[in-house]
């Protein structure tokens, strides 16, 4: 049978063992949480990169659309000028045909 000192020593040893086991469990949880943080950071970085790429693509598309709109306006202006010139020539021809020759 153990003496009082023996029981006290055994109690301290059990408490120390329980505390060590608790620390080991906490260490495992901490490592797991650190791994989760690393995964979340990687996901966040991938999301940021995807968002940056999407913004660049949208900006490029917007710029391309603006250029195409300008090109279309130039073409329309050219066609409008050509139609105006043709109309003017037709009007002059009709006007000349209506005037008596002198």
Backbone torsions as a table, in degrees:
resi	resn	phi	psi	omega
1	UNK	NA	144.9	-178.2
2	UNK	-82.1	150.1	175.2
3	UNK	-82.7	176.2	178.9
4	UNK	-61.3	-42.2	178.6
5	UNK	-63.1	-36.9	179.0
6	UNK	-65.8	-42.7	178.0
7	UNK	-65.2	-40.4	178.0
8	UNK	-62.4	-45.4	179.3
9	UNK	-63.3	-41.4	178.4
10	UNK	-64.8	-38.8	176.9
11	UNK	-63.2	-44.6	177.7
12	UNK	-62.6	-41.5	179.6
13	UNK	-64.4	-41.1	178.8
14	UNK	-65.2	-42.4	178.8
15	UNK	-64.0	-41.9	178.4
16	UNK	-63.9	-41.8	178.4
17	UNK	-64.2	-41.9	178.9
18	UNK	-65.3	-41.3	179.4
19	UNK	-65.2	-42.1	178.5
20	UNK	-62.8	-42.9	178.4
21	UNK	-63.1	-41.7	177.4
22	UNK	-61.3	-42.2	178.0
23	UNK	-64.5	-36.4	178.3
24	UNK	-65.0	-42.4	178.2
25	UNK	-63.8	-44.5	178.3
26	UNK	-62.0	-38.2	178.0
27	UNK	-62.5	-42.6	177.1
28	UNK	-62.8	-43.6	178.9
29	UNK	-62.8	-40.6	179.4
30	UNK	-63.8	-43.1	177.5
31	UNK	-62.9	-40.7	178.0
32	UNK	-63.2	-43.3	179.0
33	UNK	-65.7	-38.6	177.1
34	UNK	-63.2	-41.7	177.8
35	UNK	-63.3	-39.8	178.2
36	UNK	-64.6	-40.9	177.8
37	UNK	-62.1	-42.2	178.1
38	UNK	-61.8	-42.4	178.2
39	UNK	-62.8	-43.9	179.4
40	UNK	-64.6	-39.4	177.0
41	UNK	-62.8	-41.2	178.4
42	UNK	-64.8	-41.5	177.0
43	UNK	-62.9	-41.7	179.2
44	UNK	-63.3	-43.0	178.9
45	UNK	-62.8	-43.3	178.5
46	UNK	-63.0	-40.4	178.4
47	UNK	-64.8	-41.9	177.7
48	UNK	-61.7	-44.7	179.4
49	UNK	-62.2	-42.2	179.1
50	UNK	-63.7	-41.7	178.6
51	UNK	-64.9	-42.6	177.8
52	UNK	-61.4	-44.5	177.8
53	UNK	-62.3	-41.6	179.2
54	UNK	-63.9	-41.3	178.7
55	UNK	-65.3	-40.8	177.5
56	UNK	-63.5	-43.3	179.3
57	UNK	-62.3	-43.0	178.9
58	UNK	-63.7	-41.6	179.4
59	UNK	-64.3	-42.3	177.5
60	UNK	-62.3	-44.3	-179.8
61	UNK	-62.8	-40.2	178.5
62	UNK	-64.0	-44.3	179.2
63	UNK	-65.1	-42.5	177.5
64	UNK	-62.0	-41.3	178.4
65	UNK	-62.9	-40.2	178.7
66	UNK	-64.6	-42.1	178.7
67	UNK	-63.6	-44.5	179.6
68	UNK	-63.5	-37.9	177.8
69	UNK	-64.9	-41.0	177.9
70	UNK	-64.4	-43.1	178.9
71	UNK	-61.8	-41.9	178.8
72	UNK	-63.8	-39.9	178.8
73	UNK	-64.2	-39.8	178.4
74	UNK	-64.2	-44.0	178.6
75	UNK	-61.8	-44.1	-180.0
76	UNK	-64.0	-39.7	178.1
77	UNK	-62.8	-41.9	178.8
78	UNK	-63.4	-43.8	178.8
79	UNK	-65.9	-38.9	178.4
80	UNK	-64.2	-41.5	178.6
81	UNK	-64.6	-40.4	179.2
82	UNK	-63.7	-43.2	178.1
83	UNK	-65.2	-39.3	177.8
84	UNK	-61.4	-44.2	-180.0
85	UNK	-63.5	-44.2	177.8
86	UNK	-61.7	-44.9	179.2
87	UNK	-61.8	-40.4	178.7
88	UNK	-63.2	-43.5	179.6
89	UNK	-64.7	-40.8	177.5
90	UNK	-64.6	-43.0	179.1
91	UNK	-62.1	-41.5	178.4
92	UNK	-64.5	-41.4	179.7
93	UNK	-63.8	-42.9	179.2
94	UNK	-66.3	-41.6	178.5
95	UNK	-61.6	-40.4	179.4
96	UNK	-68.0	-36.9	-178.4
97	UNK	-70.9	-24.7	-179.4
98	UNK	-83.2	-21.1	-177.2
99	UNK	-82.7	138.4	175.5
100	UNK	-70.2	140.5	179.9
101	UNK	-70.9	137.0	-179.7
102	UNK	-100.5	NA	NA
